[in-house]
Amino acid sequence: MPPRLRILLVLVMFLAAVVSWRLVQEEKPPSQGITKSGPREIDYYVTGLDVTRMTTAGRPAHRLRAVNLQHYTDDDTTELQQPRLTVYQAEAPPWEVDAERAWMSADGSLVLLSGEVLIEREGDVSNRPMRIVTRDLRVQPSEDYAETDEKVRVESESDWLDAVGMQAWLRPPSRLKFLSQVNGYYVPR
């Protein structure tokens, strides 16, 4: 993940604190978080989160939407339900990343996308459309690195690739490494 995503998540947490301060006083927050042994206390939450971070040129850089965001006091972690991240590109269509749930460590060094994770990009003149489906993706935002031990399916037009396990380095030069049981189908152009 780009370093900008980490800044975005910190901005989201700050915005969530300000916006939800009043909501927390008025009603009890829903309990949809991942359960741990012992009580967990939510100090703020946001319902219907929709935040866009802009570039210095005034263009959208990232947009984060989620059904629900909850911040926990016991371990200072944050959880999101049905997060959807749009990563805008200067010269290409944006990437859309959807997950069932997300968990972020207190220091922001680790983000766990839980359940099914879908990563898509529409095609244009220079880029073919791409769709990646996997589960349980671990992301280290400061390193722009992501990995999973689960099955991965990559599709682009008529081409596809199946594998078990993937490592992704997102900083240019970006690359993907598939760890085992790799099968694919490629149509020559």
TAZI-V698835 format. One record per backbone hydrogen bond with DSSP energy under -1.0 kcal/mol. CO is the residue of the C=O (numbers start at 1). NH is the residue of the N-H. Records with the same first field share a line. If there is no record, write none. Layout:
# TAZI-V698835
CO: NH, NH
This chain:
# TAZI-V698835
2: 5
3: 7
4: 8
5: 9
6: 10
7: 11
8: 12
9: 13
10: 14
11: 15
12: 16
13: 17
14: 18
15: 19
16: 20
20: 24
21: 25
22: 26
23: 27
41: 73
44: 71
46: 69
49: 66
51: 64
53: 61, 62
55: 58
59: 55
61: 88
62: 53
63: 86
64: 51
65: 84
66: 49
67: 48
68: 81
69: 46
70: 79
71: 43
77: 72
78: 104
79: 70
80: 102
81: 67
83: 99
84: 65
85: 97
86: 63
87: 95
95: 87
96: 120
97: 85
98: 118
100: 82
101: 114
102: 80
103: 112
104: 78
105: 108
110: 105
111: 139
112: 103
113: 137
114: 100, 101
115: 136
117: 134
118: 98
119: 132
120: 96
121: 130
127: 124
130: 121
131: 155
132: 119
133: 153
134: 117
137: 113
138: 147
139: 111
140: 143, 145
144: 170
145: 140
146: 168
147: 138
148: 166
150: 165
152: 163
153: 133
154: 161
155: 131
156: 159
159: 156
160: 185
161: 154
162: 183
163: 152
164: 180
165: 179
166: 148
167: 177
168: 146
169: 175
175: 169
177: 167
180: 164
183: 162
185: 160
